[in-house]
């Protein structure tokens, strides 16, 4: 009798456990289904070839160029034709296939004006070789942190997360390549600095050793020179003032105050620095000699350069005192001469 009761309890436990497992599995499947239904675009991110961000006053068009996927790169084609910041663009491109709405607001609204979707502040469109889609983004919900949005071909109005809207709402400055020099930090083998009281050249031999070509015996601190080169290769434009300046005098660039050159024997790049740009940031007008754009750079770019060669002089090791007296005395080494 006791065995029979135990068996009944065991069967009941198994049945209850199975029902619980079934309920959990069904619940997870339902959650996965609902999560998949919240995905806005059914698109393969690797197949995206075009992304456009349209505002009332400007449209930014990004085009992926190149045949092989590993060689394909994003480039800005409108409103200017220039290289893109691949990291910033990929951030947008990677979000589009994963973009989800947080909830549906209205299935078929009669008026889009209350959501600021009649004339949206931002429209994000995309295209692959055979598909296309678009998202209209309107105003922020007064009740939620999200933004009203809708697909171009779908009447439903829904909310997207604040963070997702911020990722998509990129400016031309955000998306374009802002780098000054195209060198990697360890590529340059020659640095030239010209300016008031500065007219120096430094050359690198091996991987880390820098010297003055006209005074190779000068005790140059190679690490300090490498640090200057490294900072220069990381510098970016703080703003873009003109895509093609007609009058360089306006920016003090007809006769630049400073010239900074990096080269490696195969290519040479020159940064020309002009007059102060004014404003609270205290920037400086500048341009790369190989490009038509006039930009501003932070004043710290020049402040990071050495003011004199003495700043680059390595500290010579202190001379050690010779021991006094014969070996074996005053701390000197003892003699090992055999008797």
Residue, then its C-alpha position, 0 to 999 in steps of 0.5 A: x500500500x505504501x509503495x502504491x501511494x509513493x508511486x501515485x505521488x511520483x506520477x503526480x509530481x511528474x505530471x505537474x513538472x511536465x505541465x510546468x515545463x510545458x507552460x514555461x516553454x509555451x510562455x517563452x515561445x509566445x514571448x519570442x513570437x511577440x519579440x519577433x513581431x516587434x521587429x520593424x524591418x525584415x532586412x539582412x544588414x549585410x545586404x544594405x547598400x544605401x541609407x538616407x537620413x532626410x530632414x526638412x533642410x538636408x538629406x544625407x545619403x550613404x552608399x556602400x561601394x565595393x564588390x566583395x563584402x570584406x572590401x565594401x566601404x560606406x561613403x557619403x554621396x550627398x550633400x557632399x561627396x566624401x569619406x564616411x566614418x565607418x564606425x558611426x555609419x555601421x552603428x546605424x546600419x547594424x541597428x536597422x535590422x534589429x530595430x523594434x517598436x516598444x508598443x503600438x499607439x494606433x493601428x490606423x490614425x486618421x490624422x498624423x499631425x498629433x504625432x508630428x508625422x505629417x512632416x516628420x523631423x527625420x526620415x530614415x530610408x534604406x535599400x538593398x539590391x532588391x528591397x527598400x524601406x523607410x521609417x518616419x520619426x516624429x515627436x516625443x511622446x509626453x507619456x513615454x520616453x520614446x518617439x512616435x514613428x511609422x513605416x512609410x508603407x504601414x499606417x500603424x503609429x508606434x513608439x521607438x526607444x529614445x536610445x534608438x532614435x538618438x542612434x539614427x539621428x546622426x548629423x553630417x558631421x557625425x557620419x563623415x570621416x573627421x581624421x586629419x592625417x590618414x597614417x596609423x600611429x606607427x607608420x610615419x618615418x619623418x615629422x616636420x614642424x614649421x612655425x614661429x621659432x620652429x623649423x625642425x625635422x625628425x627621422x625614424x630608424x627602426x621601429x622606435x628610434x628618432x633623430x635629428x637628420x642634421x644633428x644625429x648626435x643630439x640626445x633626442x627622447x624618441x618616446x617624446x617624439x613618438x608621442x607627438x606623432x601618435x597624437x597627430x595621427x589621432x587628431x580630428x577636425x572639430x568642425x568643417x567650415x568650407x568644403x572648398x574655400x575660394x579665399x584662403x586669406x579669410x582663414x589665414x591660410x594663404x600664408x599659414x602660421x604653422x606647417x606640420x608634415x608626416x611622411x613615410x617615404x611613400x606618401x606625404x601629408x601636410x597640415x596647414x594651420x591658419x588664424x584663430x577661428x574665434x568663438x568660445x572653443x578657441x579653435x584654429x582654422x586649418x586644412x590638409x594641403x591635399x584636400x580642399x576643405x577648410x576645417x577648425x582644429x582644437x588649439x590643443x593640437x598646437x599646444x601639444x607640439x614642443x616649444x623647443x628642442x630642449x623639451x625633447x632632450x633625453x635625460x642623460x644618466x648620471x655618472x657613477x663614482x669610481x671606487x677609491x683605493x685598490x680592489x678589495x677596499x672601500x666597497x671595491x671588488x676583491x681580487x681572485x688572484x691565486x697565490 
